[in-house]
Amino acid sequence: MVAVNVIRAAGGVAWRPAPGGGVEVCLVHRPRYGDWSLPKGKVEPGEHPLLAAVREVAEESDVRGVPQVRLPSVSYRSAGQPKVVDFWSMRAVGQGGFEAGTEVDDVRWLPVEAAADLVSYPHDAEVLRTFAALPPVTGTVALVRHAHAGARATWSGPDTARPLDGTGRAQARTLADLLAVLRPARLFSASPRRCVQTLDPLADLLDLPIEVDRDLDEPEPGQQRQERALAAAARLTELAAAGAPVVACSQGKVIPFALERLTGRSGDFTTAKGGGWLLAFTPGGVLPPDLLR
């Protein structure tokens, strides 16, 4: 059997408030194809799709976007090969990043309905309709699990002092580049050393302090798991209510149960060490979390 290579691409629905109310979204025109489409492009080898989405939106439309909600991926064939494009909604926060030679010769900001009518491909129109159906996002939180810190049984000191190992430090550096595109205004961590160290590279990159918050800690001896989950969920909701993006680092015995509380549904919220979730808060609650892996 011949292996089929799937082309991976990523892009976004970049939006901004419209002068007369509501929002308008960004489309790009490619003279080579004579089409209007959402800005997107190929994912580079080893690149996270979310990083590629932000980069491609900037390069094609000159828009600096902050991701908020994962939108449906689309699949089609391009030059005879299967292609999958991942999309995120992005709040436009500035300009920059445009690269000449990206085959884009025009950029338009339009109301969502007008954009859906203009795009050349039904799959782009469907992505725009999904975006239009979203409730307004009032806040975003990236909730991450601490990076790898070796085995608890091999650490002789207090567990709260257990540090990241070499694998964990590499994971933390990779996380920093990914989480930076969310442009967080504040960084919060559970009190164990390994949690704080997971955010150290991001704190250095953004020149932000790490605020230790014990509401993100695992249950203490004698404390009920659901009690800690309730406290963590309430704290994350409070942080999101401030409006600015936030990154919070917690632990494996907290995150799944806090997400069940926040979403009001049970599910597989298992989180690998060094992984996490992008949470979009709305007036009606939290949208389905987007796994960052």
Beta strands, then each sheet from edge to edge (+ up, - down):
strand 1: 7-17
strand 2: 23-30
strand 3: 35-37
strand 4: 40-42
strand 5: 63-78
strand 6: 81-95
strand 7: 106-111
strand 8: 139-145
strand 9: 186-189
strand 10: 210-212
strand 11: 246-250
strand 12: 276-282
strand 13: 285-286
strand 14: 290-292
sheet 1: 3+ 2- 1+ 4-
sheet 2: 3+ 2- 1+ 6+ 5-
sheet 3: 3+ 2- 7+
sheet 4: 10+ 9+ 11+ 8+ 12- 13+
sheet 5: 10+ 9+ 11+ 8+ 12- 14+
end
